[in-house]
């Protein structure tokens, strides 16, 4: 496996930013057919996304002894629904034949069309606490979006950029179906995919309650956005986040590393086999990014947005502005919790490299 991380530390790579020798075509490369067999009884369906740097999300169609299931559902656009229907038809079925949909997390490219599948007759499942988080994120009142607007303003994002972020986020919500009911599954419990037994594993970081599915019999990991083959997941700190999202993410990676997995089915990019090797790369990448964050602050006191623009010099959309600032804040928070960085209250809040003996939480 060739990784875009190898030799590029401390380069800013996340799931929405393309590295210098990891082209957009590499990241969005679709299967040669409408659906292709990627593991025993599992077909990948490439669902198009209206995102410049990442134009495909993988939905996995699972054939069990008692029917068909889908892992993740794509963002709801006309083109996405056409691709989903075509991929199902390629397997000889229609929307009404999908009996169960599992969503790895709340982002729109993973849950957007779940309501369409529910109306066609599918049961929709998700990690139990992620259901409540999804309701907050996609609330019609936009309370969490508004709270994030204020949070980003506190951390130095200019007003016009902040307003662009808010409007782009609201518009993205229009591509997420309404749902009548979602069934919750707790960490460690089984998820039956048409008679094929998988186990849910909580893998926080990319979202607070992101979850993967493990088919222990066949050694298959449906990794969602937690482990990706060529790029790294965006890990951001928001006003509603758990205390240390990056710490959560790194810990979850370490706990997955030595599982007896033969095949990894990621939400973006091609399936791959070397789970441990890829996790080692991701851990090394974030260690380098933490050092780069310290270097970006240097001897000065800087707000998080100024630091983000050093770490992410090219941002091409309001979405990328949000991801860059949230990811920078996640790295700053992790450094602060480990005594390497200090947050200074103010308007905007600023950050400085901590002196020896600094105790986290002491301003």
N, C-alpha and C positions, 0 to 999 in steps of 0.2 A: 504494500500500500504506500503510495506517495502522498504526503501530506503537504498542504499549503503552509503549515506552521513551521516545517523543518527548515532551519536556517534563516527564519525571518524574525526571531525574537529581537526586540519587543514590538513587533508590528501590530497595529490595531486591526484585528480581524474579528468580525462577528458574523452572525448569520445573515446580515443585510449588507455587509461591505465586502467587496471582492478584493482579494490580494493581487499583487502585481503579476504573479505568474499563475494565478488561479482565476481563469477567465469566467465571464458570465455564462459562456456556453458550457464550461466544465460544471458549473453549479446547477444549471437548469436543464441539463441534458435529459431528454425524455427517453423512455424505453423505445425500442424499435417497433413494437406493436402497441395496440391500444391497452393491452394488459400483458405483462410478462411474468412468468413463473420465477420467483426469486428464492423460494424455500419450499419444502414439501407442503403442498396444499395451500400455498400462499401466492397470490398474484399482486403485483404492484400496478396501480393505476396512477398515471401522471396527471395531476390536476393543475391547470395553469393559474398563475397568480398575477394580479396587476401591480407587481412590484418590480422596479427597475433591476435591482441587483440579484433578485431571487425570484425566478419566474415559474418555479414548479414546486408543488408539495406532493409527497407520495401518500396516497391512500392505499391501504393493504386489504385486499379482499381475501378472506379466509374461508376455505371450504372445510366444514366439519361433517361428521356423520349425520348430523341432524339439521343441516342447513348452512346458510351463508352469513358471514359477519363482516363488518368493515371496521378497520382501525384508522381513525381520523377521517374527516369528511370534506376538507377543502373549504375555501372561502366562496360565498355564493355570488357568482357572476353568471351571466348567460353562457360565457365560454366554459366556465368551470362545470356547470351543470351538463352541458353538452359532452364534455370530456368524461364526466362520471358515467353518464348514460351509455356512452360509446364503449367505455372500458368494461362495464357490466355486460353489455351485449356481446362483447368479444368473448366473454366467459359463458355466454349462453343464457344469461339471466337479465332481469329488469330490476328497477328500484323496488318493486313490491316483493322481490325474492330475498332482499336483505333483511334478516330478522333481528339483527343486533348491531348497534354501532357503539364502539368505545372511543371516547375522546381523551387523548393524552393530557390535554390542558386547554385553557380558556382562550387562546389566541385565535383570531378569526380565520386563519388559514387551516385550522384544525377542527373548528366546530361550526363553521359558517353554514354548511348545508345539512346539518344534523336535523333541523326542523323539517326540511323537505323529506328526508328519509323517515322521520317519525310519522309524518302524514301519510306516507306510503305503507306504513305498518310496522316499522322497526322500533324496537326498544332501544333507548339511548342510555348509556352508562358513563360514569365519570368517577374519579376519586372523590369521595364524599365532601371534604372541605373545599375542593376546587369548584363545586357547584355554587356554593354561596359566594365565592370570589368572583365567578363569572357573572353572577347577577349584579354584583356591585360594579364591575367593569363596564357592563353593557346596559346599565340602568338608563331608562329613557330620560331620567332627570339629570344625567351626566354629573352626579355628585362627585364621583371619584376623579373624573376628568378635571373638574373645576378645582378639586383639592390639589391635583398634580400641577395645575397652572400656578397656583399660589406657591407650591413647593419649589417649582423651578424658578419662579421669580425670586424667592428667598436665596436661591443658589446661583443667581447672577444671569439667568437667561434674559436677553433683551425682550422688551414688551412685544415687539412685532413678531419675533421668532416664536415667543411663547404663545401668542394668539394663533399663529399658523399651525403650531403643534396641536392646539386644542381643536381647531376646526378640522384638521386632517384626521384626528382620532374619532371625532363625532361622525365624519363621513365614512370611516371604516366600519363603524357600527351598523351602517345601513346594509352591509353585506353579511350580517349575521342573522340567521333565521330566528324567529320566535319559537319557543318550545313549550309544550304543555307540561311535560314531565321528564325529569332525568332521575334515573336510579343511581344511588350512591354505592360505591364499593370501598371498603376500608383497606388500609395498608396491610399487606400480607394475605389478603383474602383471594379466593379464586374467582376468575372471570371465565365463564363458559362461552366459548365462541362456537356455537353450533355443535357441541359435543367435544370440542377440542379444549382441554383444560389449560388455562394460563394463570399465572399468579401476578397480582398487582404489587408493584414495589414503588413506594414514595421516593421521588428523586427531586427534592426542592432545589431552587436556584433560578432557573429560567422563568418559572413562576413559583409561587410559594408552595403549591400543591401539585405540581407536575408529577405524572406517574408513568411508569413504563410497564409493559407486560412481558412476562418470562414464560416461555413454553419449555418447561424443564425436560420433558420427554425427548423433544427433538433438538434441544439446545438453541432455541431461537429467541432473540431479544427484539421486541418491538420498542425501539428506543426513543420514539418521538423526537423532541429537540434536545434531549439530554446529552446524547453522544452522536455527533455528526462526523462524517468521514473526512471532509476537506476544509470545513470552516468551523467556527466555534459559536456556541449559543450566546445570545445576548443575555447578560445577567445584570439586572437593573435594580436600583433602590428607589422605591416610591413611598409616598406618605403612608400607604397601607401595608407596606412590606413587612415581612419578618425582620428581626433586628439586623441580621448579617447574611443577606442572600448569597454573597460570594462564598462565605464560609460554609453555608448550607450546600452549595453546588459542589465545592471541592470535596466535602465530606461524602456526599452521595456518590460522586465519581469513584472515590477510594473504596467505598463499600461494594460497588459493582465490579471492580477490576478483576477479581479472581473467580467470578462465577463461571461455571462450566458451559459457556456459550460458544457455539460453533458458528452462528450466523447472526449478524446485526442488521436489522431492518430500520434504517433511519428515516425521518420525515423529509429530509432534504439530502440529495446526493445518492450515490449508488450503494446498495448493500455491500457489506464487507465482513471479514472473518476475524480480524485481529483486534478483539475488544481490549485486551490488556495493553497492547502496544499503543492503541489510539488514546486510551485514557492517560497513559504516561505522557504522551505528547501534550494533551490538554492541560495536565497538571503543570508541566514545565512551562507551557505558554503563559498560564496565569501567574506563575511565580515571576516570570520575566515582565509581565504587564504591571505587577505590583511594584517592581523595581523601577520601571519606566514612569509610573505615577509619582513615586517619590522624587525622581529626577526632574519631572515636569514642575513640581512645586519648588524645588531647589531651596534657596535661602530666603525666598520671598514669602509673603502671605498672599494667597490667591483665592478667588472664588472658584467654585467647582466648574462653572461654565468656561472660565478662562483656562482652567486645566484641561477640560475636555477639548478645547480647540487646539491645544498643543498636541494632545494625544491623537485626535481625529481632525487633521487639518482640512480634509475634504469631506464636506457634508452636502448631499445633493437633494435633500427633501426635508420637509418638516418631520417626517417619521425618523429619518436618520439623526436629526437634531435631538429628538427625544431619546432615542436609543443611546446616543453618545453621552448625553448628560447623565442619564440614569445609570449607565454602565460605569462611568467615571465615579459617580457617587457610591456605587457598590464597592468599588476598589478602595476609595477613600475610607468608607465605613469599616471595611475589613482591616485596613491598615490601622485605623484608630482603635479598633477593638483589640489589636495586637500590640498597641503601644508605640507604633511607628509614625502616627500622624495625629494631629491635634485640630479639632474643630473650634473655631472662634466665633462666638455669637456676634451678629451684626446684621446690617442690611446693605449688601448681601452678607451672608455668612462667609467666612474665609477659612482657609486651611493652611497649616504650617507643619513642617517636619517636626516631630516631637523631640524634645531634648531627652537625654539619658535620664531614666528614672521617672518618666511621665507615666501616670496611672490613668488608664482609660476611664472616661466619664468625668474626669476632673477638668474643669474649664479654667 
